[in-house]
Amino acid sequence: MFTLETAEISRAIENAKALHPKVRMVRFGEYSVTGSTGNTYTVRCYRDRGQKVIECGCRTRDGIACKHGMAAVSLHIALAARAQSH
């Protein structure tokens, strides 16, 4: 688990760009991300007390941003923006 406000995300963003993980929406806020080795991770994006929280099922330590989370949150943000514009 990490928050967008407090985690160092630049390395995770670069890893996600380089590896192009596949992201599939299960439902708004929950995503299935297939990593570079074929493993699938569940990622949840939500707000908790005003912070944007990303939880991923990978082995990355709490507080450290992972590439799966960054891939999912990019889709999550796009979907949220689209929903607000309608």
PDB file of N, CA, C and O in Angstrom, chain B, residues numbered from 101:
ATOM      1  N   MET B 101       0.849  -1.174   0.000  1.00  0.00           N
ATOM      2  CA  MET B 101       0.000   0.000   0.000  1.00  0.00           C
ATOM      3  C   MET B 101       0.893   1.235   0.000  1.00  0.00           C
ATOM      4  O   MET B 101       1.893   1.296   0.716  1.00  0.00           O
ATOM      5  N   PHE B 102       0.517   2.218  -0.815  1.00  0.00           N
ATOM      6  CA  PHE B 102       1.210   3.495  -0.812  1.00  0.00           C
ATOM      7  C   PHE B 102       0.217   4.593  -1.138  1.00  0.00           C
ATOM      8  O   PHE B 102      -0.860   4.332  -1.675  1.00  0.00           O
ATOM      9  N   THR B 103       0.582   5.818  -0.812  1.00  0.00           N
ATOM     10  CA  THR B 103      -0.270   6.953  -1.151  1.00  0.00           C
ATOM     11  C   THR B 103       0.446   7.805  -2.186  1.00  0.00           C
ATOM     12  O   THR B 103       1.671   7.922  -2.171  1.00  0.00           O
ATOM     13  N   LEU B 104      -0.326   8.393  -3.076  1.00  0.00           N
ATOM     14  CA  LEU B 104       0.256   9.241  -4.111  1.00  0.00           C
ATOM     15  C   LEU B 104       0.908  10.479  -3.510  1.00  0.00           C
ATOM     16  O   LEU B 104       1.874  11.003  -4.064  1.00  0.00           O
ATOM     17  N   GLU B 105       0.394  10.942  -2.396  1.00  0.00           N
ATOM     18  CA  GLU B 105       0.920  12.156  -1.789  1.00  0.00           C
ATOM     19  C   GLU B 105       2.276  11.946  -1.115  1.00  0.00           C
ATOM     20  O   GLU B 105       3.080  12.876  -1.052  1.00  0.00           O
ATOM     21  N   THR B 106       2.539  10.745  -0.613  1.00  0.00           N
ATOM     22  CA  THR B 106       3.754  10.555   0.191  1.00  0.00           C
ATOM     23  C   THR B 106       4.798   9.635  -0.444  1.00  0.00           C
ATOM     24  O   THR B 106       5.962   9.682  -0.046  1.00  0.00           O
ATOM     25  N   ALA B 107       4.429   8.817  -1.400  1.00  0.00           N
ATOM     26  CA  ALA B 107       5.376   7.863  -1.987  1.00  0.00           C
ATOM     27  C   ALA B 107       6.208   8.522  -3.083  1.00  0.00           C
ATOM     28  O   ALA B 107       5.745   9.435  -3.766  1.00  0.00           O
ATOM     29  N   GLU B 108       7.417   8.057  -3.239  1.00  0.00           N
ATOM     30  CA  GLU B 108       8.261   8.457  -4.371  1.00  0.00           C
ATOM     31  C   GLU B 108       7.801   7.613  -5.552  1.00  0.00           C
ATOM     32  O   GLU B 108       8.017   6.402  -5.577  1.00  0.00           O
ATOM     33  N   ILE B 109       7.168   8.252  -6.529  1.00  0.00           N
ATOM     34  CA  ILE B 109       6.528   7.488  -7.601  1.00  0.00           C
ATOM     35  C   ILE B 109       7.274   7.522  -8.933  1.00  0.00           C
ATOM     36  O   ILE B 109       6.914   6.778  -9.845  1.00  0.00           O
ATOM     37  N   SER B 110       8.294   8.354  -9.074  1.00  0.00           N
ATOM     38  CA  SER B 110       8.933   8.516 -10.387  1.00  0.00           C
ATOM     39  C   SER B 110       9.541   7.215 -10.905  1.00  0.00           C
ATOM     40  O   SER B 110       9.421   6.918 -12.093  1.00  0.00           O
ATOM     41  N   ARG B 111      10.190   6.432 -10.040  1.00  0.00           N
ATOM     42  CA  ARG B 111      10.782   5.168 -10.501  1.00  0.00           C
ATOM     43  C   ARG B 111       9.693   4.177 -10.931  1.00  0.00           C
ATOM     44  O   ARG B 111       9.845   3.485 -11.937  1.00  0.00           O
ATOM     45  N   ALA B 112       8.602   4.112 -10.173  1.00  0.00           N
ATOM     46  CA  ALA B 112       7.497   3.211 -10.519  1.00  0.00           C
ATOM     47  C   ALA B 112       6.861   3.619 -11.846  1.00  0.00           C
ATOM     48  O   ALA B 112       6.485   2.760 -12.643  1.00  0.00           O
ATOM     49  N   ILE B 113       6.739   4.918 -12.085  1.00  0.00           N
ATOM     50  CA  ILE B 113       6.187   5.398 -13.356  1.00  0.00           C
ATOM     51  C   ILE B 113       7.092   4.982 -14.510  1.00  0.00           C
ATOM     52  O   ILE B 113       6.609   4.487 -15.528  1.00  0.00           O
ATOM     53  N   GLU B 114       8.392   5.179 -14.361  1.00  0.00           N
ATOM     54  CA  GLU B 114       9.334   4.795 -15.413  1.00  0.00           C
ATOM     55  C   GLU B 114       9.298   3.289 -15.674  1.00  0.00           C
ATOM     56  O   GLU B 114       9.348   2.859 -16.826  1.00  0.00           O
ATOM     57  N   ASN B 115       9.211   2.481 -14.607  1.00  0.00           N
ATOM     58  CA  ASN B 115       9.113   1.021 -14.773  1.00  0.00           C
ATOM     59  C   ASN B 115       7.837   0.632 -15.504  1.00  0.00           C
ATOM     60  O   ASN B 115       7.856  -0.239 -16.374  1.00  0.00           O
ATOM     61  N   ALA B 116       6.733   1.272 -15.155  1.00  0.00           N
ATOM     62  CA  ALA B 116       5.461   0.975 -15.827  1.00  0.00           C
ATOM     63  C   ALA B 116       5.529   1.353 -17.299  1.00  0.00           C
ATOM     64  O   ALA B 116       5.030   0.615 -18.147  1.00  0.00           O
ATOM     65  N   LYS B 117       6.138   2.491 -17.615  1.00  0.00           N
ATOM     66  CA  LYS B 117       6.272   2.910 -19.010  1.00  0.00           C
ATOM     67  C   LYS B 117       7.131   1.919 -19.803  1.00  0.00           C
ATOM     68  O   LYS B 117       6.816   1.584 -20.945  1.00  0.00           O
ATOM     69  N   ALA B 118       8.205   1.462 -19.187  1.00  0.00           N
ATOM     70  CA  ALA B 118       9.127   0.562 -19.883  1.00  0.00           C
ATOM     71  C   ALA B 118       8.550  -0.833 -20.085  1.00  0.00           C
ATOM     72  O   ALA B 118       8.790  -1.460 -21.116  1.00  0.00           O
ATOM     73  N   LEU B 119       7.790  -1.320 -19.109  1.00  0.00           N
ATOM     74  CA  LEU B 119       7.322  -2.709 -19.150  1.00  0.00           C
ATOM     75  C   LEU B 119       5.902  -2.876 -19.688  1.00  0.00           C
ATOM     76  O   LEU B 119       5.497  -3.990 -20.020  1.00  0.00           O
ATOM     77  N   HIS B 120       5.147  -1.790 -19.778  1.00  0.00           N
ATOM     78  CA  HIS B 120       3.786  -1.812 -20.334  1.00  0.00           C
ATOM     79  C   HIS B 120       2.913  -2.920 -19.732  1.00  0.00           C
ATOM     80  O   HIS B 120       2.432  -3.779 -20.472  1.00  0.00           O
ATOM     81  N   PRO B 121       2.698  -2.926 -18.413  1.00  0.00           N
ATOM     82  CA  PRO B 121       1.806  -3.948 -17.854  1.00  0.00           C
ATOM     83  C   PRO B 121       0.389  -3.779 -18.399  1.00  0.00           C
ATOM     84  O   PRO B 121      -0.043  -2.663 -18.689  1.00  0.00           O
ATOM     85  N   LYS B 122      -0.314  -4.869 -18.532  1.00  0.00           N
ATOM     86  CA  LYS B 122      -1.692  -4.852 -19.035  1.00  0.00           C
ATOM     87  C   LYS B 122      -2.635  -4.606 -17.855  1.00  0.00           C
ATOM     88  O   LYS B 122      -2.552  -5.281 -16.828  1.00  0.00           O
ATOM     89  N   VAL B 123      -3.528  -3.634 -18.018  1.00  0.00           N
ATOM     90  CA  VAL B 123      -4.462  -3.271 -16.949  1.00  0.00           C
ATOM     91  C   VAL B 123      -5.885  -3.535 -17.428  1.00  0.00           C
ATOM     92  O   VAL B 123      -6.268  -3.125 -18.523  1.00  0.00           O
ATOM     93  N   ARG B 124      -6.656  -4.218 -16.603  1.00  0.00           N
ATOM     94  CA  ARG B 124      -8.065  -4.484 -16.897  1.00  0.00           C
ATOM     95  C   ARG B 124      -8.899  -4.046 -15.699  1.00  0.00           C
ATOM     96  O   ARG B 124      -8.593  -4.402 -14.561  1.00  0.00           O
ATOM     97  N   MET B 125      -9.955  -3.271 -15.955  1.00  0.00           N
ATOM     98  CA  MET B 125     -10.825  -2.839 -14.870  1.00  0.00           C
ATOM     99  C   MET B 125     -11.746  -3.984 -14.459  1.00  0.00           C
ATOM    100  O   MET B 125     -12.433  -4.560 -15.303  1.00  0.00           O
ATOM    101  N   VAL B 126     -11.763  -4.313 -13.190  1.00  0.00           N
ATOM    102  CA  VAL B 126     -12.707  -5.280 -12.637  1.00  0.00           C
ATOM    103  C   VAL B 126     -13.997  -4.523 -12.319  1.00  0.00           C
ATOM    104  O   VAL B 126     -15.087  -4.931 -12.717  1.00  0.00           O
ATOM    105  N   ARG B 127     -13.852  -3.437 -11.607  1.00  0.00           N
ATOM    106  CA  ARG B 127     -14.907  -2.455 -11.335  1.00  0.00           C
ATOM    107  C   ARG B 127     -14.170  -1.170 -10.970  1.00  0.00           C
ATOM    108  O   ARG B 127     -12.977  -1.204 -10.669  1.00  0.00           O
ATOM    109  N   PHE B 128     -14.865  -0.049 -10.996  1.00  0.00           N
ATOM    110  CA  PHE B 128     -14.200   1.208 -10.703  1.00  0.00           C
ATOM    111  C   PHE B 128     -13.507   1.121  -9.340  1.00  0.00           C
ATOM    112  O   PHE B 128     -14.140   0.837  -8.323  1.00  0.00           O
ATOM    113  N   GLY B 129     -12.203   1.370  -9.343  1.00  0.00           N
ATOM    114  CA  GLY B 129     -11.416   1.306  -8.120  1.00  0.00           C
ATOM    115  C   GLY B 129     -10.703  -0.016  -7.911  1.00  0.00           C
ATOM    116  O   GLY B 129      -9.857  -0.124  -7.024  1.00  0.00           O
ATOM    117  N   GLU B 130     -11.028  -1.029  -8.714  1.00  0.00           N
ATOM    118  CA  GLU B 130     -10.353  -2.330  -8.618  1.00  0.00           C
ATOM    119  C   GLU B 130      -9.915  -2.769 -10.010  1.00  0.00           C
ATOM    120  O   GLU B 130     -10.713  -2.799 -10.948  1.00  0.00           O
ATOM    121  N   TYR B 131      -8.622  -3.112 -10.128  1.00  0.00           N
ATOM    122  CA  TYR B 131      -8.028  -3.405 -11.422  1.00  0.00           C
ATOM    123  C   TYR B 131      -7.191  -4.674 -11.344  1.00  0.00           C
ATOM    124  O   TYR B 131      -6.609  -4.990 -10.306  1.00  0.00           O
ATOM    125  N   SER B 132      -7.142  -5.382 -12.441  1.00  0.00           N
ATOM    126  CA  SER B 132      -6.294  -6.560 -12.580  1.00  0.00           C
ATOM    127  C   SER B 132      -5.136  -6.166 -13.486  1.00  0.00           C
ATOM    128  O   SER B 132      -5.342  -5.746 -14.625  1.00  0.00           O
ATOM    129  N   VAL B 133      -3.905  -6.305 -12.967  1.00  0.00           N
ATOM    130  CA  VAL B 133      -2.716  -5.877 -13.709  1.00  0.00           C
ATOM    131  C   VAL B 133      -1.832  -7.096 -13.953  1.00  0.00           C
ATOM    132  O   VAL B 133      -1.425  -7.783 -13.016  1.00  0.00           O
ATOM    133  N   THR B 134      -1.544  -7.349 -15.223  1.00  0.00           N
ATOM    134  CA  THR B 134      -0.649  -8.440 -15.594  1.00  0.00           C
ATOM    135  C   THR B 134       0.740  -7.857 -15.791  1.00  0.00           C
ATOM    136  O   THR B 134       0.952  -6.992 -16.640  1.00  0.00           O
ATOM    137  N   GLY B 135       1.680  -8.344 -14.993  1.00  0.00           N
ATOM    138  CA  GLY B 135       3.042  -7.832 -15.019  1.00  0.00           C
ATOM    139  C   GLY B 135       3.869  -8.410 -16.152  1.00  0.00           C
ATOM    140  O   GLY B 135       3.377  -9.196 -16.963  1.00  0.00           O
ATOM    141  N   SER B 136       5.124  -8.013 -16.196  1.00  0.00           N
ATOM    142  CA  SER B 136       6.024  -8.387 -17.289  1.00  0.00           C
ATOM    143  C   SER B 136       6.339  -9.881 -17.318  1.00  0.00           C
ATOM    144  O   SER B 136       6.697 -10.413 -18.369  1.00  0.00           O
ATOM    145  N   THR B 137       6.210 -10.562 -16.184  1.00  0.00           N
ATOM    146  CA  THR B 137       6.487 -12.003 -16.148  1.00  0.00           C
ATOM    147  C   THR B 137       5.223 -12.843 -16.280  1.00  0.00           C
ATOM    148  O   THR B 137       5.282 -14.070 -16.203  1.00  0.00           O
ATOM    149  N   GLY B 138       4.076 -12.187 -16.481  1.00  0.00           N
ATOM    150  CA  GLY B 138       2.817 -12.903 -16.642  1.00  0.00           C
ATOM    151  C   GLY B 138       2.006 -13.053 -15.367  1.00  0.00           C
ATOM    152  O   GLY B 138       0.875 -13.538 -15.407  1.00  0.00           O
ATOM    153  N   ASN B 139       2.568 -12.643 -14.234  1.00  0.00           N
ATOM    154  CA  ASN B 139       1.817 -12.697 -12.974  1.00  0.00           C
ATOM    155  C   ASN B 139       0.733 -11.630 -12.985  1.00  0.00           C
ATOM    156  O   ASN B 139       0.918 -10.552 -13.551  1.00  0.00           O
ATOM    157  N   THR B 140      -0.404 -11.934 -12.356  1.00  0.00           N
ATOM    158  CA  THR B 140      -1.513 -10.995 -12.280  1.00  0.00           C
ATOM    159  C   THR B 140      -1.671 -10.519 -10.848  1.00  0.00           C
ATOM    160  O   THR B 140      -1.631 -11.314  -9.909  1.00  0.00           O
ATOM    161  N   TYR B 141      -1.851  -9.209 -10.688  1.00  0.00           N
ATOM    162  CA  TYR B 141      -1.978  -8.590  -9.379  1.00  0.00           C
ATOM    163  C   TYR B 141      -3.282  -7.806  -9.312  1.00  0.00           C
ATOM    164  O   TYR B 141      -3.697  -7.188 -10.293  1.00  0.00           O
ATOM    165  N   THR B 142      -3.916  -7.835  -8.158  1.00  0.00           N
ATOM    166  CA  THR B 142      -5.102  -7.020  -7.932  1.00  0.00           C
ATOM    167  C   THR B 142      -4.652  -5.702  -7.326  1.00  0.00           C
ATOM    168  O   THR B 142      -3.907  -5.674  -6.347  1.00  0.00           O
ATOM    169  N   VAL B 143      -5.118  -4.606  -7.925  1.00  0.00           N
ATOM    170  CA  VAL B 143      -4.777  -3.270  -7.439  1.00  0.00           C
ATOM    171  C   VAL B 143      -6.078  -2.549  -7.113  1.00  0.00           C
ATOM    172  O   VAL B 143      -7.024  -2.555  -7.902  1.00  0.00           O
ATOM    173  N   ARG B 144      -6.108  -1.934  -5.946  1.00  0.00           N
ATOM    174  CA  ARG B 144      -7.272  -1.148  -5.527  1.00  0.00           C
ATOM    175  C   ARG B 144      -6.839   0.305  -5.349  1.00  0.00           C
ATOM    176  O   ARG B 144      -5.797   0.588  -4.758  1.00  0.00           O
ATOM    177  N   CYS B 145      -7.653   1.219  -5.870  1.00  0.00           N
ATOM    178  CA  CYS B 145      -7.396   2.659  -5.776  1.00  0.00           C
ATOM    179  C   CYS B 145      -8.587   3.293  -5.071  1.00  0.00           C
ATOM    180  O   CYS B 145      -9.732   3.110  -5.485  1.00  0.00           O
ATOM    181  N   TYR B 146      -8.313   4.040  -4.003  1.00  0.00           N
ATOM    182  CA  TYR B 146      -9.401   4.668  -3.251  1.00  0.00           C
ATOM    183  C   TYR B 146      -8.846   5.826  -2.431  1.00  0.00           C
ATOM    184  O   TYR B 146      -7.635   6.028  -2.343  1.00  0.00           O
ATOM    185  N   ARG B 147      -9.766   6.580  -1.834  1.00  0.00           N
ATOM    186  CA  ARG B 147      -9.383   7.677  -0.940  1.00  0.00           C
ATOM    187  C   ARG B 147      -9.635   7.243   0.500  1.00  0.00           C
ATOM    188  O   ARG B 147     -10.638   6.603   0.813  1.00  0.00           O
ATOM    189  N   ASP B 148      -8.694   7.613   1.360  1.00  0.00           N
ATOM    190  CA  ASP B 148      -8.829   7.349   2.791  1.00  0.00           C
ATOM    191  C   ASP B 148      -8.385   8.603   3.536  1.00  0.00           C
ATOM    192  O   ASP B 148      -7.208   8.964   3.514  1.00  0.00           O
ATOM    193  N   ARG B 149      -9.317   9.251   4.182  1.00  0.00           N
ATOM    194  CA  ARG B 149      -9.049  10.494   4.916  1.00  0.00           C
ATOM    195  C   ARG B 149      -8.338  11.528   4.048  1.00  0.00           C
ATOM    196  O   ARG B 149      -7.400  12.194   4.487  1.00  0.00           O
ATOM    197  N   GLY B 150      -8.801  11.645   2.820  1.00  0.00           N
ATOM    198  CA  GLY B 150      -8.279  12.644   1.904  1.00  0.00           C
ATOM    199  C   GLY B 150      -7.038  12.233   1.130  1.00  0.00           C
ATOM    200  O   GLY B 150      -6.619  12.953   0.224  1.00  0.00           O
ATOM    201  N   GLN B 151      -6.441  11.098   1.461  1.00  0.00           N
ATOM    202  CA  GLN B 151      -5.258  10.635   0.738  1.00  0.00           C
ATOM    203  C   GLN B 151      -5.660   9.636  -0.336  1.00  0.00           C
ATOM    204  O   GLN B 151      -6.580   8.842  -0.143  1.00  0.00           O
ATOM    205  N   LYS B 152      -4.963   9.680  -1.472  1.00  0.00           N
ATOM    206  CA  LYS B 152      -5.194   8.729  -2.559  1.00  0.00           C
ATOM    207  C   LYS B 152      -4.343   7.495  -2.281  1.00  0.00           C
ATOM    208  O   LYS B 152      -3.115   7.562  -2.316  1.00  0.00           O
ATOM    209  N   VAL B 153      -4.999   6.370  -2.006  1.00  0.00           N
ATOM    210  CA  VAL B 153      -4.326   5.140  -1.600  1.00  0.00           C
ATOM    211  C   VAL B 153      -4.356   4.126  -2.741  1.00  0.00           C
ATOM    212  O   VAL B 153      -5.373   3.957  -3.413  1.00  0.00           O
ATOM    213  N   ILE B 154      -3.231   3.461  -2.945  1.00  0.00           N
ATOM    214  CA  ILE B 154      -3.128   2.389  -3.933  1.00  0.00           C
ATOM    215  C   ILE B 154      -2.636   1.150  -3.209  1.00  0.00           C
ATOM    216  O   ILE B 154      -1.584   1.177  -2.571  1.00  0.00           O
ATOM    217  N   GLU B 155      -3.391   0.066  -3.304  1.00  0.00           N
ATOM    218  CA  GLU B 155      -2.999  -1.223  -2.727  1.00  0.00           C
ATOM    219  C   GLU B 155      -2.768  -2.201  -3.862  1.00  0.00           C
ATOM    220  O   GLU B 155      -3.598  -2.329  -4.762  1.00  0.00           O
ATOM    221  N   CYS B 156      -1.635  -2.890  -3.817  1.00  0.00           N
ATOM    222  CA  CYS B 156      -1.308  -3.886  -4.827  1.00  0.00           C
ATOM    223  C   CYS B 156      -0.963  -5.193  -4.145  1.00  0.00           C
ATOM    224  O   CYS B 156      -0.385  -5.201  -3.059  1.00  0.00           O
ATOM    225  N   GLY B 157      -1.318  -6.296  -4.782  1.00  0.00           N
ATOM    226  CA  GLY B 157      -1.040  -7.620  -4.238  1.00  0.00           C
ATOM    227  C   GLY B 157       0.385  -8.102  -4.461  1.00  0.00           C
ATOM    228  O   GLY B 157       0.705  -9.235  -4.101  1.00  0.00           O
ATOM    229  N   CYS B 158       1.257  -7.272  -5.047  1.00  0.00           N
ATOM    230  CA  CYS B 158       2.642  -7.706  -5.262  1.00  0.00           C
ATOM    231  C   CYS B 158       3.429  -7.638  -3.951  1.00  0.00           C
ATOM    232  O   CYS B 158       2.911  -7.205  -2.922  1.00  0.00           O
ATOM    233  N   ARG B 159       4.682  -8.071  -4.011  1.00  0.00           N
ATOM    234  CA  ARG B 159       5.503  -8.151  -2.801  1.00  0.00           C
ATOM    235  C   ARG B 159       6.216  -6.852  -2.442  1.00  0.00           C
ATOM    236  O   ARG B 159       7.019  -6.835  -1.509  1.00  0.00           O
ATOM    237  N   THR B 160       5.946  -5.775  -3.151  1.00  0.00           N
ATOM    238  CA  THR B 160       6.581  -4.499  -2.822  1.00  0.00           C
ATOM    239  C   THR B 160       6.175  -4.087  -1.409  1.00  0.00           C
ATOM    240  O   THR B 160       5.019  -4.242  -1.016  1.00  0.00           O
ATOM    241  N   ARG B 161       7.135  -3.562  -0.651  1.00  0.00           N
ATOM    242  CA  ARG B 161       6.875  -3.169   0.740  1.00  0.00           C
ATOM    243  C   ARG B 161       5.881  -2.019   0.818  1.00  0.00           C
ATOM    244  O   ARG B 161       5.793  -1.195  -0.092  1.00  0.00           O
ATOM    245  N   ASP B 162       5.127  -1.973   1.925  1.00  0.00           N
ATOM    246  CA  ASP B 162       4.213  -0.857   2.164  1.00  0.00           C
ATOM    247  C   ASP B 162       4.970   0.464   2.113  1.00  0.00           C
ATOM    248  O   ASP B 162       6.081   0.585   2.630  1.00  0.00           O
ATOM    249  N   GLY B 163       4.348   1.442   1.482  1.00  0.00           N
ATOM    250  CA  GLY B 163       4.926   2.764   1.381  1.00  0.00           C
ATOM    251  C   GLY B 163       5.770   2.975   0.138  1.00  0.00           C
ATOM    252  O   GLY B 163       6.129   4.107  -0.184  1.00  0.00           O
ATOM    253  N   ILE B 164       6.093   1.888  -0.567  1.00  0.00           N
ATOM    254  CA  ILE B 164       6.899   1.974  -1.786  1.00  0.00           C
ATOM    255  C   ILE B 164       5.967   1.819  -2.991  1.00  0.00           C
ATOM    256  O   ILE B 164       5.198   0.861  -3.075  1.00  0.00           O
ATOM    257  N   ALA B 165       6.047   2.765  -3.910  1.00  0.00           N
ATOM    258  CA  ALA B 165       5.200   2.695  -5.106  1.00  0.00           C
ATOM    259  C   ALA B 165       5.681   1.583  -6.030  1.00  0.00           C
ATOM    260  O   ALA B 165       6.884   1.415  -6.232  1.00  0.00           O
ATOM    261  N   CYS B 166       4.738   0.820  -6.592  1.00  0.00           N
ATOM    262  CA  CYS B 166       5.098  -0.251  -7.533  1.00  0.00           C
ATOM    263  C   CYS B 166       4.575   0.077  -8.930  1.00  0.00           C
ATOM    264  O   CYS B 166       3.667   0.892  -9.093  1.00  0.00           O
ATOM    265  N   LYS B 167       5.163  -0.569  -9.925  1.00  0.00           N
ATOM    266  CA  LYS B 167       4.772  -0.323 -11.322  1.00  0.00           C
ATOM    267  C   LYS B 167       3.344  -0.767 -11.606  1.00  0.00           C
ATOM    268  O   LYS B 167       2.666  -0.171 -12.443  1.00  0.00           O
ATOM    269  N   HIS B 168       2.878  -1.814 -10.915  1.00  0.00           N
ATOM    270  CA  HIS B 168       1.505  -2.292 -11.136  1.00  0.00           C
ATOM    271  C   HIS B 168       0.505  -1.245 -10.634  1.00  0.00           C
ATOM    272  O   HIS B 168      -0.494  -0.949 -11.291  1.00  0.00           O
ATOM    273  N   GLY B 169       0.799  -0.699  -9.465  1.00  0.00           N
ATOM    274  CA  GLY B 169      -0.069   0.342  -8.900  1.00  0.00           C
ATOM    275  C   GLY B 169      -0.113   1.576  -9.767  1.00  0.00           C
ATOM    276  O   GLY B 169      -1.178   2.165  -9.958  1.00  0.00           O
ATOM    277  N   MET B 170       1.045   1.982 -10.301  1.00  0.00           N
ATOM    278  CA  MET B 170       1.081   3.173 -11.142  1.00  0.00           C
ATOM    279  C   MET B 170       0.348   2.943 -12.454  1.00  0.00           C
ATOM    280  O   MET B 170      -0.306   3.855 -12.960  1.00  0.00           O
ATOM    281  N   ALA B 171       0.443   1.750 -13.009  1.00  0.00           N
ATOM    282  CA  ALA B 171      -0.291   1.440 -14.241  1.00  0.00           C
ATOM    283  C   ALA B 171      -1.797   1.497 -13.986  1.00  0.00           C
ATOM    284  O   ALA B 171      -2.548   2.038 -14.798  1.00  0.00           O
ATOM    285  N   ALA B 172      -2.231   0.946 -12.872  1.00  0.00           N
ATOM    286  CA  ALA B 172      -3.665   0.937 -12.552  1.00  0.00           C
ATOM    287  C   ALA B 172      -4.177   2.329 -12.223  1.00  0.00           C
ATOM    288  O   ALA B 172      -5.270   2.703 -12.650  1.00  0.00           O
ATOM    289  N   VAL B 173      -3.402   3.102 -11.469  1.00  0.00           N
ATOM    290  CA  VAL B 173      -3.880   4.424 -11.072  1.00  0.00           C
ATOM    291  C   VAL B 173      -4.005   5.351 -12.273  1.00  0.00           C
ATOM    292  O   VAL B 173      -4.841   6.254 -12.260  1.00  0.00           O
ATOM    293  N   SER B 174      -3.200   5.154 -13.305  1.00  0.00           N
ATOM    294  CA  SER B 174      -3.347   5.993 -14.501  1.00  0.00           C
ATOM    295  C   SER B 174      -4.700   5.739 -15.172  1.00  0.00           C
ATOM    296  O   SER B 174      -5.352   6.683 -15.617  1.00  0.00           O
ATOM    297  N   LEU B 175      -5.123   4.490 -15.248  1.00  0.00           N
ATOM    298  CA  LEU B 175      -6.454   4.180 -15.781  1.00  0.00           C
ATOM    299  C   LEU B 175      -7.537   4.705 -14.843  1.00  0.00           C
ATOM    300  O   LEU B 175      -8.540   5.256 -15.298  1.00  0.00           O
ATOM    301  N   HIS B 176      -7.340   4.539 -13.550  1.00  0.00           N
ATOM    302  CA  HIS B 176      -8.318   4.993 -12.554  1.00  0.00           C
ATOM    303  C   HIS B 176      -8.555   6.499 -12.669  1.00  0.00           C
ATOM    304  O   HIS B 176      -9.700   6.950 -12.652  1.00  0.00           O
ATOM    305  N   ILE B 177      -7.489   7.267 -12.783  1.00  0.00           N
ATOM    306  CA  ILE B 177      -7.609   8.720 -12.894  1.00  0.00           C
ATOM    307  C   ILE B 177      -8.329   9.107 -14.189  1.00  0.00           C
ATOM    308  O   ILE B 177      -9.171  10.005 -14.184  1.00  0.00           O
ATOM    309  N   ALA B 178      -8.003   8.439 -15.287  1.00  0.00           N
ATOM    310  CA  ALA B 178      -8.667   8.728 -16.562  1.00  0.00           C
ATOM    311  C   ALA B 178     -10.166   8.430 -16.477  1.00  0.00           C
ATOM    312  O   ALA B 178     -10.981   9.210 -16.970  1.00  0.00           O
ATOM    313  N   LEU B 179     -10.529   7.315 -15.857  1.00  0.00           N
ATOM    314  CA  LEU B 179     -11.945   6.965 -15.721  1.00  0.00           C
ATOM    315  C   LEU B 179     -12.674   7.951 -14.816  1.00  0.00           C
ATOM    316  O   LEU B 179     -13.808   8.335 -15.103  1.00  0.00           O
ATOM    317  N   ALA B 180     -12.032   8.363 -13.726  1.00  0.00           N
ATOM    318  CA  ALA B 180     -12.650   9.334 -12.813  1.00  0.00           C
ATOM    319  C   ALA B 180     -12.866  10.664 -13.500  1.00  0.00           C
ATOM    320  O   ALA B 180     -13.914  11.285 -13.323  1.00  0.00           O
ATOM    321  N   ALA B 181     -11.892  11.118 -14.286  1.00  0.00           N
ATOM    322  CA  ALA B 181     -12.021  12.381 -15.012  1.00  0.00           C
ATOM    323  C   ALA B 181     -13.147  12.311 -16.031  1.00  0.00           C
ATOM    324  O   ALA B 181     -13.912  13.263 -16.187  1.00  0.00           O
ATOM    325  N   ARG B 182     -13.246  11.188 -16.721  1.00  0.00           N
ATOM    326  CA  ARG B 182     -14.307  11.009 -17.714  1.00  0.00           C
ATOM    327  C   ARG B 182     -15.678  11.017 -17.050  1.00  0.00           C
ATOM    328  O   ARG B 182     -16.622  11.598 -17.584  1.00  0.00           O
ATOM    329  N   ALA B 183     -15.793  10.377 -15.889  1.00  0.00           N
ATOM    330  CA  ALA B 183     -17.073  10.333 -15.179  1.00  0.00           C
ATOM    331  C   ALA B 183     -17.489  11.725 -14.706  1.00  0.00           C
ATOM    332  O   ALA B 183     -18.674  12.057 -14.713  1.00  0.00           O
ATOM    333  N   GLN B 184     -16.520  12.534 -14.296  1.00  0.00           N
ATOM    334  CA  GLN B 184     -16.836  13.893 -13.827  1.00  0.00           C
ATOM    335  C   GLN B 184     -17.250  14.805 -14.973  1.00  0.00           C
ATOM    336  O   GLN B 184     -17.996  15.760 -14.760  1.00  0.00           O
ATOM    337  N   SER B 185     -16.783  14.529 -16.175  1.00  0.00           N
ATOM    338  CA  SER B 185     -17.113  15.409 -17.304  1.00  0.00           C
ATOM    339  C   SER B 185     -18.494  15.113 -17.893  1.00  0.00           C
ATOM    340  O   SER B 185     -18.993  15.881 -18.715  1.00  0.00           O
ATOM    341  N   HIS B 186     -19.106  14.016 -17.481  1.00  0.00           N
ATOM    342  CA  HIS B 186     -20.446  13.685 -18.012  1.00  0.00           C
ATOM    343  C   HIS B 186     -21.532  14.127 -17.096  1.00  0.00           C
ATOM    344  O   HIS B 186     -22.710  13.926 -17.392  1.00  0.00           O
TER     345      HIS B 186
END
